[in-house]
Amino acid sequence: MQCHSGLYIVMTVKRDFLSMPEIEDFLRYLRLELNRARNTVVSYGKDLHLLVDFVTDRHQERFVAAEITTADIRAWLAEMSRRGE
């Protein structure tokens, strides 16, 4: 685990996306504003990082959150299901 901005995030993805302010801000919001449990924040962080990695690999380009489609999410969920995650 790596501590960043008071959040513990499991780094299991190929790229270091901790510099992505959207994810960092969302995780901070979950923990500080909604008072979600640490394990919940870690799980959300892991899933978001895996989604970013999947979409980036799929499209072979820079990740832009606003450009994620329903098809991207469905494909990612299918892949996670196939892997048993």
N, C-alpha and C positions, 0 to 999 in steps of 0.2 A: 504494500500500500504506500501511497505517497500523499503527504499532507500538502494541500495547496489552498490558501485563503481560508483556513479553518475547516476544510472539508477533506475527508479521507475518501479517495477514489481508487478502486482497483484498476490497475493499468494492464489490460489483457489484449489491447488492440495493437495493430501494427504501427500506427502513427501516434504521435503525441498531440492530442487535441485539447490539452489543458489550456492552451492559449486561445481557444475559441470562446470569446466572451459570452455568446449566447448560452452555451452549455454551462459555463461557470456561473453566470447570473441566475439561470434557472435552478441550478442545484443549491445555490446560496438562498434563493427565495424559498425553496422547499424546506430547508433546514431552519432558517431564521424567521421567516414570516409565517409559514404554516406549521412550524415546529414538528416536522416529520422526523421519525426516528432515523438514527445514523444508518442503519441497515437499509432503510427505504431509499435514502439519498444515494448510498453506494450502488444499489440495484438500478436506480434510474440512471445514474452516471454511466454505469457499465453498458446498459442497453443503448443509451444515446450514443456512446462512443462506438459501439458495434454497428449501429445504424449508419453513422457517418462513414465508417470504414467500408461498409457494404455498398452504400450509394456511390462513394468515391470510386471504388473498384469497378462498379457496374458502368459508370459513365466515363471513366478515365479522364476526369477533369476535377477542377477545384470544387469543393463542397459549397453549395449555396442552399441554406435551409429553406428559403422561400421557393425554391425550384423542386423540392421533393414532391413527387406525385403519389396518388393513391396506389398506382401500380408499383412504385418503388417500395412502399410500405408493405403491400401485400407480398411482394417477392421476398422481402426481408423476413417477414413473419413465416412464410413458407420455408425459407432456408433455416430459420431458427427451429421450427418444428421438426424439420428433417434431421437436424443435428441433436434434437432432444433437449434444447435449451429453453 
